[in-house]
Amino acid sequence: MSDILKLFAVPEAKEFYQDLGFEETNGSGEMILSSNAASMLLLDLEQKRNSTSFG
Protein backbone atom coordinates (compact mmCIF):
# COMPACT_ATOMS: atom_id res chain seq x y z
CA MET A 1 0.00 0.00 0.00
CA SER A 2 1.24 3.45 -0.87
CA ASP A 3 1.39 6.24 1.69
CA ILE A 4 -0.18 9.17 -0.11
CA LEU A 5 -2.81 11.79 0.51
CA LYS A 6 -5.11 12.37 -2.44
CA LEU A 7 -7.46 15.28 -3.06
CA PHE A 8 -9.44 16.84 -5.87
CA ALA A 9 -8.71 20.56 -6.09
CA VAL A 10 -10.78 23.25 -7.76
CA PRO A 11 -8.70 25.13 -10.35
CA GLU A 12 -8.38 28.18 -8.10
CA ALA A 13 -6.73 26.08 -5.35
CA LYS A 14 -4.22 24.09 -7.42
CA GLU A 15 -1.37 26.57 -6.98
CA PHE A 16 -1.92 26.61 -3.21
CA TYR A 17 -1.66 22.84 -3.01
CA GLN A 18 1.35 22.76 -5.34
CA ASP A 19 3.11 25.18 -2.99
CA LEU A 20 2.51 22.66 -0.19
CA GLY A 21 4.10 19.86 -2.24
CA PHE A 22 1.10 18.23 -3.90
CA GLU A 23 1.50 17.07 -7.51
CA GLU A 24 -1.27 17.00 -10.07
CA THR A 25 -1.70 13.51 -11.47
CA ASN A 26 -3.78 13.72 -14.63
CA GLY A 27 -5.18 17.21 -15.26
CA SER A 28 -8.57 16.46 -13.69
CA GLY A 29 -7.78 18.23 -10.43
CA GLU A 30 -6.60 15.07 -8.73
CA MET A 31 -3.52 15.84 -6.66
CA ILE A 32 -1.37 13.67 -4.41
CA LEU A 33 1.04 14.30 -1.58
CA SER A 34 3.54 11.48 -1.08
CA SER A 35 4.82 10.53 2.35
CA ASN A 36 8.23 12.00 1.45
CA ALA A 37 6.66 15.31 0.38
CA ALA A 38 4.54 15.34 3.54
CA SER A 39 7.65 14.83 5.68
CA MET A 40 9.38 17.71 3.90
CA LEU A 41 6.34 19.95 4.40
CA LEU A 42 6.19 19.15 8.12
CA LEU A 43 9.93 19.75 8.53
CA ASP A 44 9.66 23.09 6.74
CA LEU A 45 6.72 24.17 8.90
CA GLU A 46 8.55 23.14 12.08
CA GLN A 47 11.65 25.08 11.06
CA LYS A 48 9.55 28.18 10.33
CA ARG A 49 7.79 27.87 13.67
CA ASN A 50 11.08 27.49 15.54
CA SER A 51 12.67 30.47 13.80
CA THR A 52 9.80 32.83 14.63
CA SER A 53 10.65 35.12 17.50
CA PHE A 54 7.97 36.37 19.82
CA GLY A 55 8.64 39.76 21.26
CYANA upper distance limits for C-alpha pairs under 8 A (distance plus 0.5 A):
  3 ASP  CA     34 SER  CA      6.80
  3 ASP  CA     35 SER  CA      6.03
  4 ILE  CA     32 ILE  CA      6.83
  4 ILE  CA     33 LEU  CA      5.97
  4 ILE  CA     34 SER  CA      4.99
  4 ILE  CA     35 SER  CA      6.24
  5 LEU  CA     32 ILE  CA      5.96
  5 LEU  CA     33 LEU  CA      5.55
  5 LEU  CA     34 SER  CA      7.06
  5 LEU  CA     35 SER  CA      8.45
  6 LYS  CA     30 GLU  CA      7.50
  6 LYS  CA     31 MET  CA      6.19
  6 LYS  CA     32 ILE  CA      4.91
  6 LYS  CA     33 LEU  CA      7.00
  7 LEU  CA     29 GLY  CA      8.44
  7 LEU  CA     30 GLU  CA      6.23
  7 LEU  CA     31 MET  CA      5.87
  7 LEU  CA     32 ILE  CA      6.94
  8 PHE  CA     28 SER  CA      8.38
  8 PHE  CA     29 GLY  CA      5.54
  8 PHE  CA     30 GLU  CA      4.90
  8 PHE  CA     31 MET  CA      6.56
  9 ALA  CA     13 ALA  CA      6.41
  9 ALA  CA     14 LYS  CA      6.36
  9 ALA  CA     29 GLY  CA      5.52
  9 ALA  CA     30 GLU  CA      6.95
  9 ALA  CA     31 MET  CA      7.54
 10 VAL  CA     14 LYS  CA      7.12
 10 VAL  CA     29 GLY  CA      6.93
 11 PRO  CA     29 GLY  CA      7.47
 13 ALA  CA     17 TYR  CA      6.96
 14 LYS  CA     18 GLN  CA      6.60
 14 LYS  CA     29 GLY  CA      7.99
 15 GLU  CA     19 ASP  CA      6.65
 16 PHE  CA     20 LEU  CA      7.16
 17 TYR  CA     21 GLY  CA      7.03
 17 TYR  CA     22 PHE  CA      5.94
 17 TYR  CA     23 GLU  CA      8.47
 18 GLN  CA     22 PHE  CA      5.26
 18 GLN  CA     23 GLU  CA      6.59
 18 GLN  CA     24 GLU  CA      8.40
 20 LEU  CA     41 LEU  CA      7.06
 21 GLY  CA     33 LEU  CA      6.88
 21 GLY  CA     37 ALA  CA      6.34
 21 GLY  CA     38 ALA  CA      7.85
 21 GLY  CA     41 LEU  CA      7.51
 22 PHE  CA     31 MET  CA      6.39
 22 PHE  CA     32 ILE  CA      5.71
 22 PHE  CA     33 LEU  CA      5.07
 22 PHE  CA     34 SER  CA      8.22
 22 PHE  CA     37 ALA  CA      8.11
 23 GLU  CA     31 MET  CA      5.74
 23 GLU  CA     32 ILE  CA      5.93
 23 GLU  CA     33 LEU  CA      7.06
 24 GLU  CA     29 GLY  CA      7.14
 24 GLU  CA     30 GLU  CA      6.33
 24 GLU  CA     31 MET  CA      4.75
 24 GLU  CA     32 ILE  CA      7.07
 25 THR  CA     29 GLY  CA      8.27
 25 THR  CA     30 GLU  CA      6.34
 25 THR  CA     31 MET  CA      6.15
 25 THR  CA     32 ILE  CA      7.57
 26 ASN  CA     30 GLU  CA      7.18
 33 LEU  CA     37 ALA  CA      6.54
 33 LEU  CA     38 ALA  CA      6.79
 34 SER  CA     38 ALA  CA      6.61
 35 SER  CA     39 SER  CA      6.63
 36 ASN  CA     40 MET  CA      6.82
 37 ALA  CA     41 LEU  CA      6.65
 38 ALA  CA     42 LEU  CA      6.68
 39 SER  CA     43 LEU  CA      6.62
 40 MET  CA     44 ASP  CA      6.59
 41 LEU  CA     45 LEU  CA      6.68
 42 LEU  CA     46 GLU  CA      6.60
 43 LEU  CA     47 GLN  CA      6.65
 44 ASP  CA     48 LYS  CA      6.73
 45 LEU  CA     49 ARG  CA      6.63
 46 GLU  CA     50 ASN  CA      6.61
 47 GLN  CA     51 SER  CA      6.63
 48 LYS  CA     52 THR  CA      6.84
